[in-house]
Amino acid sequence: MATMTDAAVRWRIGRAWRELRRGASAIRVKDAFYSIGEESLDMALADALSVICQQGPMRMGELAEALHITPASTTRAVACLADKGYVQRTKSAEDQRSIVVSSTESGRAAYQIIADRLRYGIDRILGEFSPSEQQQLADLLERFLHAIDDFVLECGQSPNDPTIIRE
């Protein structure tokens, strides 16, 4: 079996990355996992709802940190979830300037639907892989995410440094 060139392997990885982020299958996966009744949550809202339901009531800043997003993005996500009746915002008992967000009964029900669909979908998708391949995939994805975090940190420290982007 012939080995691929580095450029060919990188092209395949780049194509897979694009398809995971934006491809037609990503849209269908979103609909399959995040549709609730007649409406659908986008992935960002589903992630926020998931964190709130899994970790319990939390301050907005804690939610932003857990999601790795800006406070402004957190405020918008929580506002959308509150409009749908999935979360409620209250002032913190310890600090009246802080807002605590918690899930509602409706939010927990929506989260459970999403969690069940995700569990089924991931089990179905991973069924294509042997147990050892699943372990290898998990290891490689964790390394890949760590490498992305390192790259983003490097770029964030020197966003205008032309040596960060190399050909």
OpenMM code with the backbone's topology and positions (N, CA, C; nanometers):
from openmm import Vec3, app, unit

residues = "MET ALA THR MET THR ASP ALA ALA VAL ARG TRP ARG ILE GLY ARG ALA TRP ARG GLU LEU ARG ARG GLY ALA SER ALA ILE ARG VAL LYS ASP ALA PHE TYR SER ILE GLY GLU GLU SER LEU ASP MET ALA LEU ALA ASP ALA LEU SER VAL ILE CYS GLN GLN GLY PRO MET ARG MET GLY GLU LEU ALA GLU ALA LEU HIS ILE THR PRO ALA SER THR THR ARG ALA VAL ALA CYS LEU ALA ASP LYS GLY TYR VAL GLN ARG THR LYS SER ALA GLU ASP GLN ARG SER ILE VAL VAL SER SER THR GLU SER GLY ARG ALA ALA TYR GLN ILE ILE ALA ASP ARG LEU ARG TYR GLY ILE ASP ARG ILE LEU GLY GLU PHE SER PRO SER GLU GLN GLN GLN LEU ALA ASP LEU LEU GLU ARG PHE LEU HIS ALA ILE ASP ASP PHE VAL LEU GLU CYS GLY GLN SER PRO ASN ASP PRO THR ILE ILE ARG GLU".split()
positions = [
    Vec3(0.0845, -0.1181, 0.0000),
    Vec3(0.0000, 0.0000, 0.0000),
    Vec3(0.0889, 0.1242, 0.0000),
    Vec3(0.0652, 0.2145, -0.0913),
    Vec3(0.1457, 0.3362, -0.1025),
    Vec3(0.1090, 0.4335, 0.0090),
    Vec3(0.2096, 0.5045, 0.0576),
    Vec3(0.1835, 0.6056, 0.1597),
    Vec3(0.1570, 0.7391, 0.0913),
    Vec3(0.0745, 0.8182, 0.1552),
    Vec3(0.0417, 0.9500, 0.0997),
    Vec3(0.1501, 1.0500, 0.1340),
    Vec3(0.1604, 1.1507, 0.0515),
    Vec3(0.2525, 1.2592, 0.0815),
    Vec3(0.1953, 1.3410, 0.1974),
    Vec3(0.2807, 1.4163, 0.2635),
    Vec3(0.2348, 1.5044, 0.3710),
    Vec3(0.1270, 1.6002, 0.3209),
    Vec3(0.1449, 1.6534, 0.1996),
    Vec3(0.0476, 1.7478, 0.1445),
    Vec3(-0.0877, 1.6798, 0.1235),
    Vec3(-0.0882, 1.5568, 0.0768),
    Vec3(-0.2141, 1.4849, 0.0536),
    Vec3(-0.2844, 1.4553, 0.1863),
    Vec3(-0.2090, 1.4180, 0.2864),
    Vec3(-0.2675, 1.3905, 0.4178),
    Vec3(-0.3244, 1.5187, 0.4759),
    Vec3(-0.2502, 1.6269, 0.4675),
    Vec3(-0.2998, 1.7554, 0.5186),
    Vec3(-0.4254, 1.8003, 0.4435),
    Vec3(-0.4296, 1.7765, 0.3129),
    Vec3(-0.5480, 1.8118, 0.2349),
    Vec3(-0.6686, 1.7330, 0.2853),
    Vec3(-0.6512, 1.6017, 0.3090),
    Vec3(-0.7619, 1.5186, 0.3589),
    Vec3(-0.8085, 1.5667, 0.4961),
    Vec3(-0.7147, 1.5997, 0.5830),
    Vec3(-0.7504, 1.6491, 0.7161),
    Vec3(-0.8222, 1.7834, 0.7045),
    Vec3(-0.7719, 1.8711, 0.6192),
    Vec3(-0.8354, 2.0010, 0.5986),
    Vec3(-0.9775, 1.9862, 0.5461),
    Vec3(-0.9966, 1.8962, 0.4523),
    Vec3(-1.1304, 1.8728, 0.3975),
    Vec3(-1.2235, 1.8178, 0.5065),
    Vec3(-1.1751, 1.7235, 0.5856),
    Vec3(-1.2562, 1.6676, 0.6942),
    Vec3(-1.2902, 1.7753, 0.7970),
    Vec3(-1.1932, 1.8602, 0.8285),
    Vec3(-1.2150, 1.9707, 0.9234),
    Vec3(-1.3264, 2.0620, 0.8725),
    Vec3(-1.3190, 2.0997, 0.7436),
    Vec3(-1.4218, 2.1853, 0.6847),
    Vec3(-1.5576, 2.1179, 0.6899),
    Vec3(-1.5632, 1.9917, 0.6544),
    Vec3(-1.6905, 1.9199, 0.6545),
    Vec3(-1.7471, 1.9072, 0.7960),
    Vec3(-1.6613, 1.8865, 0.8939),
    Vec3(-1.7079, 1.8799, 1.0327),
    Vec3(-1.7668, 2.0132, 1.0772),
    Vec3(-1.7028, 2.1219, 1.0358),
    Vec3(-1.7478, 2.2549, 1.0767),
    Vec3(-1.8667, 2.3051, 0.9972),
    Vec3(-1.8644, 2.2876, 0.8667),
    Vec3(-1.9602, 2.3588, 0.7824),
    Vec3(-2.0317, 2.2725, 0.6787),
    Vec3(-1.9925, 2.1500, 0.6638),
    Vec3(-2.0454, 2.0687, 0.5548),
    Vec3(-2.1931, 2.0363, 0.5674),
    Vec3(-2.2465, 1.9841, 0.4583),
    Vec3(-2.3878, 1.9470, 0.4556),
    Vec3(-2.4197, 1.8462, 0.5653),
    Vec3(-2.3277, 1.7550, 0.5906),
    Vec3(-2.3547, 1.6562, 0.6952),
    Vec3(-2.3627, 1.7232, 0.8316),
    Vec3(-2.2868, 1.8305, 0.8533),
    Vec3(-2.2932, 1.9011, 0.9815),
    Vec3(-2.4312, 1.9629, 1.0024),
    Vec3(-2.4916, 2.0127, 0.8954),
    Vec3(-2.6259, 2.0705, 0.9047),
    Vec3(-2.7268, 1.9615, 0.9385),
    Vec3(-2.7139, 1.8464, 0.8733),
    Vec3(-2.8067, 1.7361, 0.9008),
    Vec3(-2.7863, 1.6814, 1.0419),
    Vec3(-2.6626, 1.6761, 1.0870),
    Vec3(-2.6351, 1.6309, 1.2234),
    Vec3(-2.6965, 1.7283, 1.3231),
    Vec3(-2.6819, 1.8578, 1.2970),
    Vec3(-2.7422, 1.9592, 1.3850),
    Vec3(-2.8919, 1.9372, 1.3966),
    Vec3(-2.9565, 1.9175, 1.2849),
    Vec3(-3.1012, 1.8955, 1.2870),
    Vec3(-3.1369, 1.7668, 1.3615),
    Vec3(-3.0607, 1.6616, 1.3392),
    Vec3(-3.0892, 1.5330, 1.4045),
    Vec3(-3.0704, 1.5410, 1.5558),
    Vec3(-2.9697, 1.6142, 1.6011),
    Vec3(-2.9397, 1.6193, 1.7441),
    Vec3(-3.0142, 1.7300, 1.8178),
    Vec3(-3.0307, 1.8466, 1.7562),
    Vec3(-3.0732, 1.9653, 1.8306),
    Vec3(-3.2145, 2.0145, 1.8007),
    Vec3(-3.2912, 1.9409, 1.7199),
    Vec3(-3.4310, 1.9791, 1.6971),
    Vec3(-3.5149, 1.9312, 1.8146),
    Vec3(-3.5984, 2.0206, 1.8638),
    Vec3(-3.6858, 1.9885, 1.9762),
    Vec3(-3.8274, 2.0253, 1.9338),
    Vec3(-3.9062, 1.9260, 1.9055),
    Vec3(-4.0398, 1.9554, 1.8574),
    Vec3(-4.0315, 2.0258, 1.7240),
    Vec3(-4.0977, 2.1390, 1.7139),
    Vec3(-4.0997, 2.2129, 1.5878),
    Vec3(-3.9848, 2.3124, 1.5747),
    Vec3(-3.9037, 2.3260, 1.6800),
    Vec3(-3.7941, 2.4224, 1.6707),
    Vec3(-3.6603, 2.3522, 1.6901),
    Vec3(-3.5561, 2.4238, 1.6582),
    Vec3(-3.4215, 2.3698, 1.6671),
    Vec3(-3.3333, 2.4700, 1.7398),
    Vec3(-3.2482, 2.4186, 1.8262),
    Vec3(-3.1473, 2.5035, 1.8896),
    Vec3(-3.0219, 2.4983, 1.8042),
    Vec3(-2.9502, 2.6102, 1.7974),
    Vec3(-2.8207, 2.5996, 1.7321),
    Vec3(-2.7245, 2.5355, 1.8330),
    Vec3(-2.6097, 2.4951, 1.7834),
    Vec3(-2.5169, 2.4214, 1.8689),
    Vec3(-2.4692, 2.5033, 1.9874),
    Vec3(-2.4504, 2.6324, 1.9674),
    Vec3(-2.4037, 2.7175, 2.0771),
    Vec3(-2.5071, 2.7224, 2.1900),
    Vec3(-2.6348, 2.7370, 2.1546),
    Vec3(-2.7389, 2.7387, 2.2572),
    Vec3(-2.7511, 2.6033, 2.3250),
    Vec3(-2.7396, 2.4971, 2.2458),
    Vec3(-2.7462, 2.3627, 2.3038),
    Vec3(-2.6295, 2.3400, 2.3994),
    Vec3(-2.5120, 2.3888, 2.3638),
    Vec3(-2.3962, 2.3760, 2.4532),
    Vec3(-2.4197, 2.4507, 2.5837),
    Vec3(-2.4728, 2.5717, 2.5730),
    Vec3(-2.4999, 2.6508, 2.6944),
    Vec3(-2.6036, 2.5811, 2.7816),
    Vec3(-2.7101, 2.5333, 2.7208),
    Vec3(-2.8134, 2.4627, 2.7972),
    Vec3(-2.7558, 2.3379, 2.8630),
    Vec3(-2.6722, 2.2678, 2.7911),
    Vec3(-2.6094, 2.1464, 2.8443),
    Vec3(-2.5257, 2.1763, 2.9680),
    Vec3(-2.4417, 2.2790, 2.9611),
    Vec3(-2.3567, 2.3149, 3.0754),
    Vec3(-2.4427, 2.3543, 3.1951),
    Vec3(-2.5451, 2.4329, 3.1715),
    Vec3(-2.6317, 2.4785, 3.2809),
    Vec3(-2.7036, 2.3595, 3.3446),
    Vec3(-2.7544, 2.2693, 3.2624),
    Vec3(-2.8255, 2.1525, 3.3166),
    Vec3(-2.7314, 2.0556, 3.3878),
    Vec3(-2.6120, 2.0368, 3.3354),
    Vec3(-2.5174, 1.9434, 3.3952),
    Vec3(-2.4534, 1.9976, 3.5220),
    Vec3(-2.4211, 2.1266, 3.5238),
    Vec3(-2.3460, 2.1826, 3.6361),
    Vec3(-2.4330, 2.2573, 3.7359),
    Vec3(-2.5576, 2.2828, 3.7016),
    Vec3(-2.6475, 2.3518, 3.7928),
    Vec3(-2.6332, 2.5017, 3.7832),
    Vec3(-2.7078, 2.5734, 3.8675),
    Vec3(-2.7052, 2.7199, 3.8623),
    Vec3(-2.5628, 2.7750, 3.8708),
    Vec3(-2.5376, 2.8768, 3.7889),
    Vec3(-2.4036, 2.9373, 3.7873),
    Vec3(-2.4120, 3.0821, 3.7458),
    Vec3(-2.3089, 3.1557, 3.7835),
    Vec3(-2.2990, 3.2953, 3.7411),
    Vec3(-2.2683, 3.3005, 3.5926),
    Vec3(-2.3055, 3.4116, 3.5334),
    Vec3(-2.2842, 3.4298, 3.3901),
    Vec3(-2.1360, 3.4168, 3.3537),
    Vec3(-2.0498, 3.4732, 3.4357),
    Vec3(-1.9063, 3.4644, 3.4100),
    Vec3(-1.8561, 3.3210, 3.4132),
    Vec3(-1.9107, 3.2413, 3.5048),
    Vec3(-1.8722, 3.1000, 3.5116),
    Vec3(-1.9168, 3.0258, 3.3860),
    Vec3(-2.0359, 3.0606, 3.3373),
    Vec3(-2.0857, 2.9977, 3.2152),
    Vec3(-1.9979, 3.0365, 3.0960),
    Vec3(-1.9620, 3.1634, 3.0878),
    Vec3(-1.8740, 3.2089, 2.9792),
    Vec3(-1.7424, 3.1324, 2.9817),
    Vec3(-1.6871, 3.1166, 3.0997),
    Vec3(-1.5603, 3.0434, 3.1130),
    Vec3(-1.5773, 2.8975, 3.0735),
    Vec3(-1.6853, 2.8344, 3.1171),
    Vec3(-1.7086, 2.6936, 3.0849),
    Vec3(-1.7250, 2.6716, 2.9353),
    Vec3(-1.7847, 2.7693, 2.8674),
    Vec3(-1.8091, 2.7577, 2.7237),
    Vec3(-1.6958, 2.8131, 2.6382),
    Vec3(-1.5990, 2.8802, 2.7014),
    Vec3(-1.4868, 2.9434, 2.6301),
    Vec3(-1.5383, 3.0479, 2.5316),
    Vec3(-1.6322, 3.1308, 2.5792),
    Vec3(-1.6862, 3.2378, 2.4956),
    Vec3(-1.6826, 3.3685, 2.5735),
    Vec3(-1.7077, 3.4776, 2.5048),
    Vec3(-1.7036, 3.6088, 2.5687),
    Vec3(-1.8282, 3.6295, 2.6555),
    Vec3(-1.8183, 3.7190, 2.7536),
    Vec3(-1.9379, 3.7518, 2.8328),
    Vec3(-2.0540, 3.8014, 2.7466),
    Vec3(-2.0256, 3.8793, 2.6433),
    Vec3(-2.1327, 3.9289, 2.5554),
    Vec3(-2.2027, 3.8131, 2.4845),
    Vec3(-2.1258, 3.7155, 2.4375),
    Vec3(-2.1854, 3.5987, 2.3720),
    Vec3(-2.2682, 3.5180, 2.4708),
    Vec3(-2.2204, 3.5101, 2.5939),
    Vec3(-2.2943, 3.4388, 2.6982),
    Vec3(-2.4267, 3.5082, 2.7257),
    Vec3(-2.4243, 3.6400, 2.7346),
    Vec3(-2.5460, 3.7166, 2.7591),
    Vec3(-2.6478, 3.6915, 2.6481),
    Vec3(-2.6021, 3.6925, 2.5219),
    Vec3(-2.6938, 3.6674, 2.4099),
    Vec3(-2.7510, 3.5254, 2.4155),
    Vec3(-2.6658, 3.4269, 2.4443),
    Vec3(-2.7122, 3.2878, 2.4500),
    Vec3(-2.8150, 3.2691, 2.5609),
    Vec3(-2.7858, 3.3244, 2.6780),
    Vec3(-2.8778, 3.3113, 2.7903),
    Vec3(-3.0092, 3.3834, 2.7612),
    Vec3(-3.0026, 3.4980, 2.6955),
    Vec3(-3.1249, 3.5703, 2.6600),
    Vec3(-3.2109, 3.4863, 2.5663),
    Vec3(-3.1494, 3.4225, 2.4678),
    Vec3(-3.2248, 3.3365, 2.3753),
    Vec3(-3.2862, 3.2175, 2.4488),
    Vec3(-3.2078, 3.1558, 2.5365),
    Vec3(-3.2603, 3.0413, 2.6125),
    Vec3(-3.3723, 3.0844, 2.7067),
    Vec3(-3.3589, 3.2025, 2.7646),
    Vec3(-3.4645, 3.2544, 2.8533),
    Vec3(-3.5913, 3.2835, 2.7732),
    Vec3(-3.5760, 3.3388, 2.6524),
    Vec3(-3.6919, 3.3665, 2.5668),
    Vec3(-3.7676, 3.2380, 2.5323),
    Vec3(-3.6948, 3.1278, 2.5224),
    Vec3(-3.7575, 2.9989, 2.4922),
    Vec3(-3.8129, 2.9314, 2.6178),
    Vec3(-3.7841, 2.9903, 2.7345),
    Vec3(-3.8321, 2.9335, 2.8596),
    Vec3(-3.7453, 2.8220, 2.9150),
    Vec3(-3.6213, 2.8101, 2.8641),
    Vec3(-3.5326, 2.7017, 2.9056),
    Vec3(-3.4463, 2.7351, 3.0264),
    Vec3(-3.4235, 2.8636, 3.0502),
    Vec3(-3.3440, 2.9053, 3.1663),
    Vec3(-3.4108, 3.0267, 3.2310),
    Vec3(-3.3704, 3.0512, 3.3539),
    Vec3(-3.4142, 3.1728, 3.4214),
    Vec3(-3.2926, 3.2412, 3.4807),
    Vec3(-3.3022, 3.3735, 3.4879),
    Vec3(-3.1943, 3.4548, 3.5436),
    Vec3(-3.2438, 3.5163, 3.6738),
    Vec3(-3.1579, 3.5086, 3.7756),
    Vec3(-3.1893, 3.5699, 3.9045),
    Vec3(-3.0647, 3.6392, 3.9572),
    Vec3(-3.0847, 3.7338, 4.0471),
    Vec3(-2.9691, 3.7990, 4.1105),
    Vec3(-2.9097, 3.7029, 4.2129),
    Vec3(-2.7788, 3.7049, 4.2217),
    Vec3(-2.7085, 3.6203, 4.3170),
    Vec3(-2.7405, 3.6634, 4.4591),
    Vec3(-2.7615, 3.5673, 4.5473),
    Vec3(-2.7883, 3.5977, 4.6878),
    Vec3(-2.6638, 3.6566, 4.7546),
    Vec3(-2.5443, 3.6137, 4.7082),
    Vec3(-2.4187, 3.6616, 4.7676),
    Vec3(-2.3773, 3.7986, 4.7150),
    Vec3(-2.4089, 3.8264, 4.5889),
    Vec3(-2.3650, 3.9505, 4.5262),
    Vec3(-2.4764, 3.9980, 4.4332),
    Vec3(-2.5496, 4.0984, 4.4731),
    Vec3(-2.6651, 4.1465, 4.3977),
    Vec3(-2.6298, 4.1983, 4.2582),
    Vec3(-2.5004, 4.2226, 4.2317),
    Vec3(-2.4590, 4.2678, 4.0989),
    Vec3(-2.4443, 4.1509, 4.0022),
    Vec3(-2.4341, 4.0307, 4.0550),
    Vec3(-2.4144, 3.9122, 3.9712),
    Vec3(-2.5473, 3.8466, 3.9365),
    Vec3(-2.5529, 3.7944, 3.8155),
    Vec3(-2.6703, 3.7210, 3.7683),
    Vec3(-2.6366, 3.5722, 3.7694),
    Vec3(-2.7293, 3.4945, 3.8246),
    Vec3(-2.7163, 3.3488, 3.8241),
    Vec3(-2.8173, 3.2946, 3.7251),
    Vec3(-2.7728, 3.2033, 3.6420),
    Vec3(-2.8621, 3.1408, 3.5448),
    Vec3(-2.8823, 2.9948, 3.5843),
    Vec3(-3.0080, 2.9503, 3.5755),
    Vec3(-3.0415, 2.8113, 3.6081),
    Vec3(-3.1437, 2.7603, 3.5076),
    Vec3(-3.1509, 2.6296, 3.4961),
    Vec3(-3.2439, 2.5702, 3.4005),
    Vec3(-3.3849, 2.5646, 3.4591),
    Vec3(-3.4817, 2.5689, 3.3706),
    Vec3(-3.6209, 2.5504, 3.4090),
    Vec3(-3.6581, 2.4049, 3.3830),
    Vec3(-3.7775, 2.3670, 3.4238),
    Vec3(-3.8244, 2.2314, 3.3963),
    Vec3(-3.8282, 2.2065, 3.2455),
    Vec3(-3.8741, 2.3055, 3.1700),
    Vec3(-3.8784, 2.2958, 3.0243),
    Vec3(-3.7366, 2.2822, 2.9668),
    Vec3(-3.6431, 2.3554, 3.0229),
    Vec3(-3.5041, 2.3475, 2.9787),
    Vec3(-3.4432, 2.2114, 3.0056),
    Vec3(-3.4719, 2.1563, 3.1236),
    Vec3(-3.4197, 2.0235, 3.1560),
    Vec3(-3.4804, 1.9170, 3.0638),
    Vec3(-3.6082, 1.9326, 3.0287),
    Vec3(-3.6716, 1.8383, 2.9362),
    Vec3(-3.6072, 1.8479, 2.7974),
    Vec3(-3.5833, 1.9705, 2.7504),
    Vec3(-3.5187, 1.9901, 2.6199),
    Vec3(-3.3771, 1.9330, 2.6225),
    Vec3(-3.3045, 1.9586, 2.7310),
    Vec3(-3.1690, 1.9052, 2.7450),
    Vec3(-3.1712, 1.7532, 2.7391),
    Vec3(-3.2681, 1.6901, 2.8049),
    Vec3(-3.2745, 1.5439, 2.8075),
    Vec3(-3.2972, 1.4870, 2.6681),
    Vec3(-3.3825, 1.5535, 2.5899),
    Vec3(-3.4048, 1.5102, 2.4513),
    Vec3(-3.2738, 1.5164, 2.3732),
    Vec3(-3.2042, 1.6289, 2.3855),
    Vec3(-3.0770, 1.6464, 2.3144),
    Vec3(-2.9745, 1.5445, 2.3619),
    Vec3(-2.9626, 1.5252, 2.4928),
    Vec3(-2.8643, 1.4311, 2.5475),
    Vec3(-2.8924, 1.2889, 2.4991),
    Vec3(-3.0190, 1.2494, 2.4967),
    Vec3(-3.0546, 1.1151, 2.4491),
    Vec3(-3.0203, 1.0995, 2.3014),
    Vec3(-3.0499, 1.2018, 2.2204),
    Vec3(-3.0175, 1.1961, 2.0776),
    Vec3(-2.8670, 1.1905, 2.0555),
    Vec3(-2.7934, 1.2721, 2.1305),
    Vec3(-2.6471, 1.2705, 2.1171),
    Vec3(-2.5899, 1.1348, 2.1558),
    Vec3(-2.6373, 1.0804, 2.2660),
    Vec3(-2.5875, 0.9496, 2.3122),
    Vec3(-2.6148, 0.8430, 2.2052),
    Vec3(-2.7373, 0.8408, 2.1533),
    Vec3(-2.7712, 0.7442, 2.0489),
    Vec3(-2.6846, 0.7669, 1.9243),
    Vec3(-2.6730, 0.8930, 1.8809),
    Vec3(-2.5971, 0.9239, 1.7605),
    Vec3(-2.4507, 0.8868, 1.7723),
    Vec3(-2.3906, 0.9235, 1.8830),
    Vec3(-2.2489, 0.8910, 1.9030),
    Vec3(-2.2291, 0.7398, 1.9091),
    Vec3(-2.3191, 0.6705, 1.9792),
    Vec3(-2.3093, 0.5236, 1.9840),
    Vec3(-2.3216, 0.4643, 1.8442),
    Vec3(-2.4138, 0.5156, 1.7658),
    Vec3(-2.4340, 0.4655, 1.6295),
    Vec3(-2.3121, 0.4943, 1.5428),
    Vec3(-2.2597, 0.6157, 1.5517),
    Vec3(-2.1423, 0.6531, 1.4718),
    Vec3(-2.0209, 0.5706, 1.5127),
    Vec3(-1.9987, 0.5568, 1.6424),
    Vec3(-1.8822, 0.4819, 1.6892),
    Vec3(-1.8957, 0.3320, 1.6655),
    Vec3(-2.0173, 0.2871, 1.6381),
    Vec3(-2.0379, 0.1463, 1.6048),
    Vec3(-1.9631, 0.1044, 1.4791),
    Vec3(-1.9212, 0.2015, 1.3992),
    Vec3(-1.8430, 0.1747, 1.2786),
    Vec3(-1.6965, 0.1423, 1.3102),
    Vec3(-1.6575, 0.1607, 1.4367),
    Vec3(-1.5184, 0.1427, 1.4780),
    Vec3(-1.5087, 0.0319, 1.5823),
    Vec3(-1.3989, -0.0417, 1.5793),
    Vec3(-1.3741, -0.1432, 1.6818),
    Vec3(-1.3429, -0.0716, 1.8137),
    Vec3(-1.3519, -0.1435, 1.9269),
    Vec3(-1.3174, -0.0795, 2.0544),
    Vec3(-1.1767, -0.0202, 2.0557),
    Vec3(-1.0800, -0.0879, 1.9955),
    Vec3(-0.9443, -0.0325, 1.9945),
    Vec3(-0.9363, 0.0911, 1.9051),
    Vec3(-1.0101, 0.0921, 1.7934),
    Vec3(-1.0133, 0.2106, 1.7082),
    Vec3(-1.0820, 0.3276, 1.7796),
    Vec3(-1.1854, 0.2989, 1.8571),
    Vec3(-1.2519, 0.4037, 1.9346),
    Vec3(-1.1551, 0.4651, 2.0354),
    Vec3(-1.0747, 0.3821, 2.1008),
    Vec3(-0.9750, 0.4326, 2.1959),
    Vec3(-0.8726, 0.5186, 2.1238),
    Vec3(-0.8263, 0.4715, 2.0089),
    Vec3(-0.7289, 0.5475, 1.9310),
    Vec3(-0.7893, 0.6802, 1.8838),
    Vec3(-0.9139, 0.6777, 1.8377),
    Vec3(-0.9813, 0.7993, 1.7933),
    Vec3(-0.9929, 0.8996, 1.9083),
    Vec3(-1.0329, 0.8518, 2.0253),
    Vec3(-1.0438, 0.9400, 2.1422),
    Vec3(-0.9084, 1.0030, 2.1749),
    Vec3(-0.8042, 0.9215, 2.1743),
    Vec3(-0.6697, 0.9727, 2.2038),
    Vec3(-0.6274, 1.0784, 2.1016),
    Vec3(-0.6495, 1.0489, 1.9746),
    Vec3(-0.6087, 1.1426, 1.8694),
    Vec3(-0.6903, 1.2716, 1.8734),
    Vec3(-0.8210, 1.2613, 1.8966),
    Vec3(-0.9036, 1.3824, 1.9053),
    Vec3(-0.8631, 1.4690, 2.0241),
    Vec3(-0.8325, 1.4063, 2.1376),
    Vec3(-0.7870, 1.4836, 2.2545),
    Vec3(-0.6557, 1.5548, 2.2234),
    Vec3(-0.5638, 1.4867, 2.1566),
    Vec3(-0.4381, 1.5512, 2.1177),
    Vec3(-0.4633, 1.6636, 2.0186),
    Vec3(-0.5539, 1.6414, 1.9245),
    Vec3(-0.5879, 1.7420, 1.8240),
    Vec3(-0.6451, 1.8666, 1.8912),
    Vec3(-0.7372, 1.8496, 1.9843),
    Vec3(-0.7953, 1.9635, 2.0560),
    Vec3(-0.6903, 2.0366, 2.1381),
    Vec3(-0.6014, 1.9627, 2.2013),
    Vec3(-0.4935, 2.0257, 2.2786),
    Vec3(-0.4034, 2.1084, 2.1854),
    Vec3(-0.3747, 2.0544, 2.0681),
    Vec3(-0.2916, 2.1274, 1.9712),
    Vec3(-0.3628, 2.2536, 1.9226),
    Vec3(-0.4945, 2.2462, 1.9029),
    Vec3(-0.5709, 2.3653, 1.8641),
    Vec3(-0.5632, 2.4701, 1.9746),
    Vec3(-0.5839, 2.4283, 2.1001),
    Vec3(-0.5754, 2.5221, 2.2117),
    Vec3(-0.4382, 2.5877, 2.2188),
    Vec3(-0.3322, 2.5090, 2.1988),
    Vec3(-0.1963, 2.5640, 2.2001),
    Vec3(-0.1773, 2.6651, 2.0872),
    Vec3(-0.2269, 2.6328, 1.9687),
    Vec3(-0.2145, 2.7232, 1.8546),
    Vec3(-0.2878, 2.8540, 1.8808),
    Vec3(-0.4112, 2.8442, 1.9309),
    Vec3(-0.4899, 2.9640, 1.9580),
    Vec3(-0.4215, 3.0497, 2.0638),
    Vec3(-0.3665, 2.9865, 2.1661),
    Vec3(-0.2937, 3.0603, 2.2693),
    Vec3(-0.1729, 3.1308, 2.2085),
    Vec3(-0.0993, 3.0614, 2.1243),
    Vec3(0.0169, 3.1200, 2.0576),
    Vec3(-0.0238, 3.2399, 1.9719),
    Vec3(-0.1310, 3.2260, 1.8961),
    Vec3(-0.1782, 3.3361, 1.8109),
    Vec3(-0.2312, 3.4512, 1.8955),
    Vec3(-0.2949, 3.4193, 2.0060),
    Vec3(-0.3494, 3.5229, 2.0925),
    Vec3(-0.2420, 3.6062, 2.1582),
    Vec3(-0.1255, 3.5481, 2.1807),
    Vec3(-0.0168, 3.6220, 2.2427),
    Vec3(0.0486, 3.7175, 2.1445),
    Vec3(0.0428, 3.6847, 2.0167),
    Vec3(0.1054, 3.7684, 1.9136),
    Vec3(0.0169, 3.7724, 1.7900),
    Vec3(-0.1035, 3.8307, 1.8000),
    Vec3(-0.1965, 3.8230, 1.6873),
    Vec3(-0.1464, 3.8883, 1.5596),
    Vec3(-0.0550, 3.9827, 1.5678),
    Vec3(-0.0061, 4.0507, 1.4474),
    Vec3(0.1336, 4.0069, 1.4063),
    Vec3(0.1845, 3.9036, 1.4693),
    Vec3(0.3186, 3.8540, 1.4375),
    Vec3(0.3116, 3.7709, 1.3089),
    Vec3(0.3750, 3.8173, 1.2000),
    Vec3(0.3658, 3.7454, 1.0729),
    Vec3(0.4330, 3.6086, 1.0766),
    Vec3(0.5186, 3.5824, 1.1747),
    Vec3(0.5841, 3.4518, 1.1784),
    Vec3(0.4899, 3.3440, 1.2332),
    Vec3(0.3746, 3.3820, 1.2911),
    Vec3(0.2797, 3.2824, 1.3404),
    Vec3(0.2235, 3.2019, 1.2230),
    Vec3(0.1927, 3.2699, 1.1134),
    Vec3(0.1393, 3.2017, 0.9962),
    Vec3(0.2545, 3.1729, 0.9030),
    Vec3(0.2764, 3.0468, 0.8802),
    Vec3(0.3877, 3.0047, 0.7952),
    Vec3(0.3304, 2.9336, 0.6737),
    Vec3(0.4012, 2.9404, 0.5649),
    Vec3(0.3565, 2.8709, 0.4432),
    Vec3(0.4091, 2.7314, 0.4419),
] * unit.nanometer
topology = app.Topology()
chain = topology.addChain("A")
for resn in residues:
    res = topology.addResidue(resn, chain)
    for name in ("N", "CA", "C"):
        topology.addAtom(name, app.Element.getBySymbol(name[0]), res)
